[in-house]
Amino acid sequence: MKVVVIGLGSMGKRRIRLLKKYNSEIIIYGIDSNESRKKEVADLYDVKGCENIEDAVKKGVSCAFVSASPLAHAKIIQSCLKNNLHV
């Protein structure tokens, strides 16, 4: 299964650790506007980076975990649903 974690701050990292703990076969992609967070998560957890939700969909992602700031949730979720992702 391929999933994307949107927002790679403390909550995003926690989601990634839990996903990897309970399913070692899952492929995780990450989206964040902060390039240093994307690089950190790639190095720590072997998470592949995506530029945006559309890029993640092209890579076969079927599910999104929204871990960004709560103020951004509505816009992110609308974009995920528009792209047929489970949220």
Biopython code that builds the backbone (N, CA, C, O; Angstrom):
import numpy as np
from Bio.PDB.StructureBuilder import StructureBuilder

atoms = [
    (1, "MET", "N", (0.844, -1.167, 0.000)),
    (1, "MET", "CA", (0.000, 0.000, 0.000)),
    (1, "MET", "C", (0.891, 1.231, 0.000)),
    (1, "MET", "O", (1.918, 1.260, 0.679)),
    (2, "LYS", "N", (0.504, 2.239, -0.754)),
    (2, "LYS", "CA", (1.223, 3.503, -0.806)),
    (2, "LYS", "C", (0.369, 4.587, -0.166)),
    (2, "LYS", "O", (-0.804, 4.752, -0.501)),
    (3, "VAL", "N", (0.979, 5.328, 0.765)),
    (3, "VAL", "CA", (0.275, 6.404, 1.450)),
    (3, "VAL", "C", (1.142, 7.663, 1.417)),
    (3, "VAL", "O", (2.344, 7.599, 1.157)),
    (4, "VAL", "N", (0.521, 8.791, 1.681)),
    (4, "VAL", "CA", (1.260, 10.046, 1.787)),
    (4, "VAL", "C", (0.944, 10.687, 3.132)),
    (4, "VAL", "O", (-0.208, 10.720, 3.566)),
    (5, "VAL", "N", (1.981, 11.191, 3.778)),
    (5, "VAL", "CA", (1.822, 11.973, 5.005)),
    (5, "VAL", "C", (2.052, 13.423, 4.614)),
    (5, "VAL", "O", (3.115, 13.783, 4.108)),
    (6, "ILE", "N", (1.048, 14.247, 4.854)),
    (6, "ILE", "CA", (1.116, 15.659, 4.477)),
    (6, "ILE", "C", (1.385, 16.464, 5.744)),
    (6, "ILE", "O", (0.556, 16.520, 6.653)),
    (7, "GLY", "N", (2.544, 17.076, 5.783)),
    (7, "GLY", "CA", (3.015, 17.782, 6.975)),
    (7, "GLY", "C", (4.010, 16.886, 7.702)),
    (7, "GLY", "O", (3.629, 15.860, 8.265)),
    (8, "LEU", "N", (5.273, 17.269, 7.692)),
    (8, "LEU", "CA", (6.320, 16.404, 8.223)),
    (8, "LEU", "C", (6.969, 16.971, 9.485)),
    (8, "LEU", "O", (8.145, 16.727, 9.756)),
    (9, "GLY", "N", (6.195, 17.720, 10.240)),
    (9, "GLY", "CA", (6.663, 18.194, 11.536)),
    (9, "GLY", "C", (6.545, 17.075, 12.563)),
    (9, "GLY", "O", (6.594, 15.898, 12.205)),
    (10, "SER", "N", (6.395, 17.425, 13.812)),
    (10, "SER", "CA", (6.365, 16.412, 14.876)),
    (10, "SER", "C", (5.221, 15.419, 14.705)),
    (10, "SER", "O", (5.413, 14.221, 14.913)),
    (11, "MET", "N", (4.040, 15.890, 14.332)),
    (11, "MET", "CA", (2.904, 14.978, 14.140)),
    (11, "MET", "C", (3.125, 14.066, 12.935)),
    (11, "MET", "O", (2.822, 12.875, 12.996)),
    (12, "GLY", "N", (3.643, 14.610, 11.858)),
    (12, "GLY", "CA", (3.909, 13.805, 10.676)),
    (12, "GLY", "C", (4.932, 12.715, 10.964)),
    (12, "GLY", "O", (4.767, 11.573, 10.536)),
    (13, "LYS", "N", (5.985, 13.068, 11.686)),
    (13, "LYS", "CA", (7.010, 12.083, 12.045)),
    (13, "LYS", "C", (6.422, 10.991, 12.930)),
    (13, "LYS", "O", (6.759, 9.817, 12.773)),
    (14, "ARG", "N", (5.556, 11.365, 13.847)),
    (14, "ARG", "CA", (4.908, 10.375, 14.713)),
    (14, "ARG", "C", (4.054, 9.425, 13.886)),
    (14, "ARG", "O", (4.074, 8.215, 14.113)),
    (15, "ARG", "N", (3.302, 9.965, 12.924)),
    (15, "ARG", "CA", (2.475, 9.109, 12.045)),
    (15, "ARG", "C", (3.355, 8.125, 11.269)),
    (15, "ARG", "O", (3.027, 6.945, 11.145)),
    (16, "ILE", "N", (4.475, 8.630, 10.753)),
    (16, "ILE", "CA", (5.375, 7.778, 9.977)),
    (16, "ILE", "C", (5.923, 6.649, 10.847)),
    (16, "ILE", "O", (5.944, 5.493, 10.424)),
    (17, "ARG", "N", (6.361, 6.977, 12.047)),
    (17, "ARG", "CA", (6.889, 5.936, 12.946)),
    (17, "ARG", "C", (5.832, 4.875, 13.232)),
    (17, "ARG", "O", (6.135, 3.681, 13.213)),
    (18, "LEU", "N", (4.602, 5.293, 13.494)),
    (18, "LEU", "CA", (3.531, 4.343, 13.781)),
    (18, "LEU", "C", (3.183, 3.497, 12.555)),
    (18, "LEU", "O", (2.979, 2.289, 12.674)),
    (19, "LEU", "N", (3.114, 4.115, 11.399)),
    (19, "LEU", "CA", (2.818, 3.363, 10.182)),
    (19, "LEU", "C", (3.879, 2.303, 9.936)),
    (19, "LEU", "O", (3.551, 1.163, 9.607)),
    (20, "LYS", "N", (5.140, 2.662, 10.092)),
    (20, "LYS", "CA", (6.231, 1.710, 9.878)),
    (20, "LYS", "C", (6.247, 0.617, 10.945)),
    (20, "LYS", "O", (6.599, -0.528, 10.661)),
    (21, "LYS", "N", (5.864, 0.973, 12.174)),
    (21, "LYS", "CA", (5.850, 0.002, 13.264)),
    (21, "LYS", "C", (4.822, -1.102, 13.015)),
    (21, "LYS", "O", (5.086, -2.273, 13.286)),
    (22, "TYR", "N", (3.664, -0.731, 12.504)),
    (22, "TYR", "CA", (2.580, -1.692, 12.363)),
    (22, "TYR", "C", (2.448, -2.299, 10.969)),
    (22, "TYR", "O", (1.678, -3.240, 10.780)),
    (23, "ASN", "N", (3.190, -1.773, 9.986)),
    (23, "ASN", "CA", (3.133, -2.340, 8.638)),
    (23, "ASN", "C", (4.456, -2.055, 7.934)),
    (23, "ASN", "O", (4.654, -0.978, 7.372)),
    (24, "SER", "N", (5.347, -3.021, 7.973)),
    (24, "SER", "CA", (6.681, -2.833, 7.397)),
    (24, "SER", "C", (6.673, -2.806, 5.865)),
    (24, "SER", "O", (7.661, -2.408, 5.249)),
    (25, "GLU", "N", (5.576, -3.221, 5.256)),
    (25, "GLU", "CA", (5.508, -3.269, 3.793)),
    (25, "GLU", "C", (4.921, -2.000, 3.178)),
    (25, "GLU", "O", (4.883, -1.877, 1.954)),
    (26, "ILE", "N", (4.473, -1.070, 3.986)),
    (26, "ILE", "CA", (3.852, 0.145, 3.491)),
    (26, "ILE", "C", (4.909, 1.048, 2.851)),
    (26, "ILE", "O", (6.035, 1.140, 3.340)),
    (27, "ILE", "N", (4.542, 1.706, 1.767)),
    (27, "ILE", "CA", (5.420, 2.676, 1.111)),
    (27, "ILE", "C", (4.875, 4.055, 1.446)),
    (27, "ILE", "O", (3.721, 4.366, 1.154)),
    (28, "ILE", "N", (5.713, 4.875, 2.060)),
    (28, "ILE", "CA", (5.273, 6.187, 2.536)),
    (28, "ILE", "C", (5.948, 7.292, 1.735)),
    (28, "ILE", "O", (7.161, 7.285, 1.527)),
    (29, "TYR", "N", (5.134, 8.236, 1.296)),
    (29, "TYR", "CA", (5.606, 9.458, 0.652)),
    (29, "TYR", "C", (5.310, 10.611, 1.599)),
    (29, "TYR", "O", (4.418, 10.512, 2.442)),
    (30, "GLY", "N", (6.039, 11.681, 1.469)),
    (30, "GLY", "CA", (5.831, 12.828, 2.335)),
    (30, "GLY", "C", (5.737, 14.125, 1.558)),
    (30, "GLY", "O", (6.420, 14.314, 0.552)),
    (31, "ILE", "N", (4.878, 15.021, 2.039)),
    (31, "ILE", "CA", (4.733, 16.350, 1.452)),
    (31, "ILE", "C", (4.915, 17.374, 2.560)),
    (31, "ILE", "O", (4.305, 17.270, 3.624)),
    (32, "ASP", "N", (5.757, 18.359, 2.300)),
    (32, "ASP", "CA", (5.934, 19.470, 3.230)),
    (32, "ASP", "C", (6.529, 20.637, 2.454)),
    (32, "ASP", "O", (7.345, 20.434, 1.555)),
    (33, "SER", "N", (6.131, 21.847, 2.792)),
    (33, "SER", "CA", (6.671, 23.027, 2.112)),
    (33, "SER", "C", (8.097, 23.326, 2.557)),
    (33, "SER", "O", (8.812, 24.074, 1.890)),
    (34, "ASN", "N", (8.511, 22.749, 3.676)),
    (34, "ASN", "CA", (9.854, 22.962, 4.220)),
    (34, "ASN", "C", (10.779, 21.856, 3.711)),
    (34, "ASN", "O", (10.653, 20.699, 4.114)),
    (35, "GLU", "N", (11.700, 22.214, 2.829)),
    (35, "GLU", "CA", (12.598, 21.235, 2.210)),
    (35, "GLU", "C", (13.479, 20.525, 3.228)),
    (35, "GLU", "O", (13.780, 19.343, 3.058)),
    (36, "SER", "N", (13.899, 21.220, 4.284)),
    (36, "SER", "CA", (14.767, 20.577, 5.278)),
    (36, "SER", "C", (14.021, 19.482, 6.039)),
    (36, "SER", "O", (14.620, 18.473, 6.410)),
    (37, "ARG", "N", (12.716, 19.669, 6.277)),
    (37, "ARG", "CA", (11.929, 18.604, 6.924)),
    (37, "ARG", "C", (11.785, 17.401, 6.011)),
    (37, "ARG", "O", (11.865, 16.261, 6.466)),
    (38, "LYS", "N", (11.571, 17.651, 4.704)),
    (38, "LYS", "CA", (11.473, 16.531, 3.758)),
    (38, "LYS", "C", (12.779, 15.739, 3.734)),
    (38, "LYS", "O", (12.760, 14.508, 3.716)),
    (39, "LYS", "N", (13.904, 16.437, 3.733)),
    (39, "LYS", "CA", (15.199, 15.754, 3.712)),
    (39, "LYS", "C", (15.433, 14.980, 5.008)),
    (39, "LYS", "O", (15.924, 13.852, 4.984)),
    (40, "GLU", "N", (15.078, 15.593, 6.139)),
    (40, "GLU", "CA", (15.248, 14.924, 7.434)),
    (40, "GLU", "C", (14.439, 13.628, 7.491)),
    (40, "GLU", "O", (14.954, 12.593, 7.914)),
    (41, "VAL", "N", (13.190, 13.683, 7.072)),
    (41, "VAL", "CA", (12.316, 12.507, 7.104)),
    (41, "VAL", "C", (12.801, 11.445, 6.108)),
    (41, "VAL", "O", (12.719, 10.248, 6.383)),
    (42, "ALA", "N", (13.298, 11.885, 4.969)),
    (42, "ALA", "CA", (13.845, 10.938, 3.989)),
    (42, "ALA", "C", (15.039, 10.203, 4.584)),
    (42, "ALA", "O", (15.168, 8.989, 4.428)),
    (43, "ASP", "N", (15.909, 10.939, 5.265)),
    (43, "ASP", "CA", (17.105, 10.336, 5.862)),
    (43, "ASP", "C", (16.770, 9.432, 7.050)),
    (43, "ASP", "O", (17.328, 8.344, 7.182)),
    (44, "LEU", "N", (15.865, 9.881, 7.904)),
    (44, "LEU", "CA", (15.528, 9.127, 9.114)),
    (44, "LEU", "C", (14.653, 7.902, 8.856)),
    (44, "LEU", "O", (14.865, 6.843, 9.447)),
    (45, "TYR", "N", (13.672, 8.055, 7.971)),
    (45, "TYR", "CA", (12.642, 7.026, 7.842)),
    (45, "TYR", "C", (12.515, 6.438, 6.432)),
    (45, "TYR", "O", (11.608, 5.645, 6.177)),
    (46, "ASP", "N", (13.404, 6.813, 5.526)),
    (46, "ASP", "CA", (13.359, 6.327, 4.156)),
    (46, "ASP", "C", (12.012, 6.638, 3.495)),
    (46, "ASP", "O", (11.410, 5.786, 2.841)),
    (47, "VAL", "N", (11.561, 7.872, 3.682)),
    (47, "VAL", "CA", (10.304, 8.345, 3.095)),
    (47, "VAL", "C", (10.634, 9.137, 1.836)),
    (47, "VAL", "O", (11.499, 10.013, 1.851)),
    (48, "LYS", "N", (9.943, 8.823, 0.752)),
    (48, "LYS", "CA", (10.158, 9.518, -0.509)),
    (48, "LYS", "C", (9.369, 10.823, -0.516)),
    (48, "LYS", "O", (8.239, 10.862, -0.029)),
    (49, "GLY", "N", (9.938, 11.871, -1.052)),
    (49, "GLY", "CA", (9.268, 13.162, -1.084)),
    (49, "GLY", "C", (8.410, 13.347, -2.318)),
    (49, "GLY", "O", (8.699, 12.807, -3.385)),
    (50, "CYS", "N", (7.348, 14.122, -2.152)),
    (50, "CYS", "CA", (6.481, 14.536, -3.255)),
    (50, "CYS", "C", (6.347, 16.054, -3.200)),
    (50, "CYS", "O", (6.437, 16.661, -2.133)),
    (51, "GLU", "N", (6.134, 16.645, -4.349)),
    (51, "GLU", "CA", (5.979, 18.095, -4.401)),
    (51, "GLU", "C", (4.579, 18.538, -3.974)),
    (51, "GLU", "O", (4.416, 19.584, -3.347)),
    (52, "ASN", "N", (3.573, 17.734, -4.319)),
    (52, "ASN", "CA", (2.188, 18.097, -4.021)),
    (52, "ASN", "C", (1.313, 16.844, -4.082)),
    (52, "ASN", "O", (1.804, 15.747, -4.346)),
    (53, "ILE", "N", (0.037, 17.015, -3.841)),
    (53, "ILE", "CA", (-0.896, 15.883, -3.815)),
    (53, "ILE", "C", (-1.014, 15.228, -5.190)),
    (53, "ILE", "O", (-1.083, 14.003, -5.291)),
    (54, "GLU", "N", (-1.037, 16.032, -6.236)),
    (54, "GLU", "CA", (-1.145, 15.476, -7.583)),
    (54, "GLU", "C", (0.070, 14.592, -7.900)),
    (54, "GLU", "O", (-0.071, 13.547, -8.534)),
    (55, "ASP", "N", (1.248, 15.009, -7.461)),
    (55, "ASP", "CA", (2.466, 14.220, -7.648)),
    (55, "ASP", "C", (2.351, 12.886, -6.909)),
    (55, "ASP", "O", (2.756, 11.852, -7.438)),
    (56, "ALA", "N", (1.809, 12.900, -5.703)),
    (56, "ALA", "CA", (1.627, 11.672, -4.925)),
    (56, "ALA", "C", (0.655, 10.722, -5.624)),
    (56, "ALA", "O", (0.880, 9.512, -5.654)),
    (57, "VAL", "N", (-0.417, 11.266, -6.181)),
    (57, "VAL", "CA", (-1.411, 10.445, -6.892)),
    (57, "VAL", "C", (-0.763, 9.770, -8.096)),
    (57, "VAL", "O", (-1.041, 8.603, -8.375)),
    (58, "LYS", "N", (0.095, 10.488, -8.807)),
    (58, "LYS", "CA", (0.791, 9.914, -9.967)),
    (58, "LYS", "C", (1.678, 8.741, -9.558)),
    (58, "LYS", "O", (1.958, 7.859, -10.370)),
    (59, "LYS", "N", (2.119, 8.730, -8.300)),
    (59, "LYS", "CA", (2.982, 7.657, -7.813)),
    (59, "LYS", "C", (2.184, 6.485, -7.246)),
    (59, "LYS", "O", (2.765, 5.521, -6.747)),
    (60, "GLY", "N", (0.854, 6.566, -7.323)),
    (60, "GLY", "CA", (0.016, 5.444, -6.919)),
    (60, "GLY", "C", (-0.463, 5.477, -5.476)),
    (60, "GLY", "O", (-0.924, 4.462, -4.954)),
    (61, "VAL", "N", (-0.360, 6.628, -4.828)),
    (61, "VAL", "CA", (-0.831, 6.761, -3.447)),
    (61, "VAL", "C", (-2.351, 6.670, -3.421)),
    (61, "VAL", "O", (-3.030, 7.225, -4.285)),
    (62, "SER", "N", (-2.885, 5.961, -2.417)),
    (62, "SER", "CA", (-4.340, 5.815, -2.319)),
    (62, "SER", "C", (-4.918, 6.406, -1.036)),
    (62, "SER", "O", (-6.137, 6.490, -0.885)),
    (63, "CYS", "N", (-4.048, 6.815, -0.109)),
    (63, "CYS", "CA", (-4.505, 7.270, 1.197)),
    (63, "CYS", "C", (-3.615, 8.413, 1.678)),
    (63, "CYS", "O", (-2.406, 8.397, 1.448)),
    (64, "ALA", "N", (-4.208, 9.407, 2.348)),
    (64, "ALA", "CA", (-3.451, 10.537, 2.868)),
    (64, "ALA", "C", (-3.682, 10.700, 4.368)),
    (64, "ALA", "O", (-4.807, 10.594, 4.855)),
    (65, "PHE", "N", (-2.598, 10.960, 5.081)),
    (65, "PHE", "CA", (-2.654, 11.304, 6.496)),
    (65, "PHE", "C", (-2.305, 12.783, 6.606)),
    (65, "PHE", "O", (-1.191, 13.186, 6.272)),
    (66, "VAL", "N", (-3.244, 13.585, 7.069)),
    (66, "VAL", "CA", (-3.029, 15.024, 7.154)),
    (66, "VAL", "C", (-2.466, 15.357, 8.528)),
    (66, "VAL", "O", (-3.138, 15.213, 9.549)),
    (67, "SER", "N", (-1.217, 15.805, 8.528)),
    (67, "SER", "CA", (-0.529, 16.131, 9.776)),
    (67, "SER", "C", (-0.016, 17.571, 9.757)),
    (67, "SER", "O", (0.874, 17.935, 10.525)),
    (68, "ALA", "N", (-0.573, 18.357, 8.896)),
    (68, "ALA", "CA", (-0.196, 19.765, 8.783)),
    (68, "ALA", "C", (-0.928, 20.576, 9.857)),
    (68, "ALA", "O", (-1.694, 20.028, 10.650)),
    (69, "SER", "N", (-0.686, 21.865, 9.869)),
    (69, "SER", "CA", (-1.370, 22.759, 10.796)),
    (69, "SER", "C", (-2.887, 22.637, 10.634)),
    (69, "SER", "O", (-3.379, 22.572, 9.507)),
    (70, "PRO", "N", (-3.629, 22.605, 11.733)),
    (70, "PRO", "CA", (-5.086, 22.498, 11.633)),
    (70, "PRO", "C", (-5.726, 23.585, 10.761)),
    (70, "PRO", "O", (-6.775, 23.352, 10.161)),
    (71, "LEU", "N", (-5.118, 24.749, 10.689)),
    (71, "LEU", "CA", (-5.670, 25.823, 9.858)),
    (71, "LEU", "C", (-5.627, 25.471, 8.370)),
    (71, "LEU", "O", (-6.378, 26.040, 7.578)),
    (72, "ALA", "N", (-4.768, 24.555, 7.992)),
    (72, "ALA", "CA", (-4.634, 24.156, 6.588)),
    (72, "ALA", "C", (-5.433, 22.900, 6.246)),
    (72, "ALA", "O", (-5.497, 22.515, 5.078)),
    (73, "HIS", "N", (-6.036, 22.262, 7.230)),
    (73, "HIS", "CA", (-6.714, 20.979, 7.005)),
    (73, "HIS", "C", (-7.791, 21.039, 5.929)),
    (73, "HIS", "O", (-7.826, 20.174, 5.054)),
    (74, "ALA", "N", (-8.659, 22.024, 5.970)),
    (74, "ALA", "CA", (-9.785, 22.069, 5.036)),
    (74, "ALA", "C", (-9.306, 22.086, 3.595)),
    (74, "ALA", "O", (-9.796, 21.312, 2.772)),
    (75, "LYS", "N", (-8.371, 22.942, 3.281)),
    (75, "LYS", "CA", (-7.866, 23.050, 1.912)),
    (75, "LYS", "C", (-7.171, 21.754, 1.475)),
    (75, "LYS", "O", (-7.357, 21.295, 0.348)),
    (76, "ILE", "N", (-6.381, 21.177, 2.362)),
    (76, "ILE", "CA", (-5.662, 19.943, 2.039)),
    (76, "ILE", "C", (-6.641, 18.789, 1.829)),
    (76, "ILE", "O", (-6.514, 18.028, 0.870)),
    (77, "ILE", "N", (-7.600, 18.665, 2.714)),
    (77, "ILE", "CA", (-8.578, 17.580, 2.608)),
    (77, "ILE", "C", (-9.409, 17.718, 1.335)),
    (77, "ILE", "O", (-9.679, 16.720, 0.667)),
    (78, "GLN", "N", (-9.815, 18.933, 0.991)),
    (78, "GLN", "CA", (-10.562, 19.143, -0.251)),
    (78, "GLN", "C", (-9.742, 18.685, -1.458)),
    (78, "GLN", "O", (-10.275, 18.050, -2.369)),
    (79, "SER", "N", (-8.458, 19.004, -1.464)),
    (79, "SER", "CA", (-7.593, 18.597, -2.565)),
    (79, "SER", "C", (-7.430, 17.069, -2.599)),
    (79, "SER", "O", (-7.421, 16.465, -3.672)),
    (80, "CYS", "N", (-7.304, 16.463, -1.435)),
    (80, "CYS", "CA", (-7.200, 14.998, -1.376)),
    (80, "CYS", "C", (-8.471, 14.342, -1.923)),
    (80, "CYS", "O", (-8.393, 13.410, -2.723)),
    (81, "LEU", "N", (-9.615, 14.815, -1.504)),
    (81, "LEU", "CA", (-10.878, 14.236, -1.956)),
    (81, "LEU", "C", (-11.072, 14.448, -3.446)),
    (81, "LEU", "O", (-11.565, 13.566, -4.149)),
    (82, "LYS", "N", (-10.682, 15.619, -3.926)),
    (82, "LYS", "CA", (-10.774, 15.918, -5.363)),
    (82, "LYS", "C", (-9.915, 14.933, -6.169)),
    (82, "LYS", "O", (-10.232, 14.621, -7.317)),
    (83, "ASN", "N", (-8.844, 14.454, -5.569)),
    (83, "ASN", "CA", (-7.959, 13.505, -6.230)),
    (83, "ASN", "C", (-8.246, 12.055, -5.838)),
    (83, "ASN", "O", (-7.415, 11.171, -6.043)),
    (84, "ASN", "N", (-9.431, 11.822, -5.271)),
    (84, "ASN", "CA", (-9.907, 10.468, -4.927)),
    (84, "ASN", "C", (-9.032, 9.740, -3.917)),
    (84, "ASN", "O", (-8.876, 8.522, -4.001)),
    (85, "LEU", "N", (-8.467, 10.458, -2.976)),
    (85, "LEU", "CA", (-7.687, 9.829, -1.918)),
    (85, "LEU", "C", (-8.547, 9.605, -0.694)),
    (85, "LEU", "O", (-9.420, 10.416, -0.384)),
    (86, "HIS", "N", (-8.307, 8.517, -0.003)),
    (86, "HIS", "CA", (-8.908, 8.310, 1.296)),
    (86, "HIS", "C", (-8.159, 9.210, 2.274)),
    (86, "HIS", "O", (-6.935, 9.316, 2.205)),
    (87, "VAL", "N", (-8.869, 9.845, 3.166)),
    (87, "VAL", "CA", (-8.239, 10.791, 4.103)),
    (87, "VAL", "C", (-8.481, 10.314, 5.523)),
    (87, "VAL", "O", (-8.039, 10.958, 6.474)),
]
sb = StructureBuilder()
sb.init_structure("model")
sb.init_model(0)
sb.init_chain("A")
sb.init_seg("    ")
for serial, (resi, resn, name, xyz) in enumerate(atoms, 1):
    if name == "N":
        sb.init_residue(resn, " ", resi, " ")
    sb.init_atom(name, np.array(xyz, "f"), 0.0, 1.0, " ", f" {name:<3s}", serial, name[0])
structure = sb.get_structure()
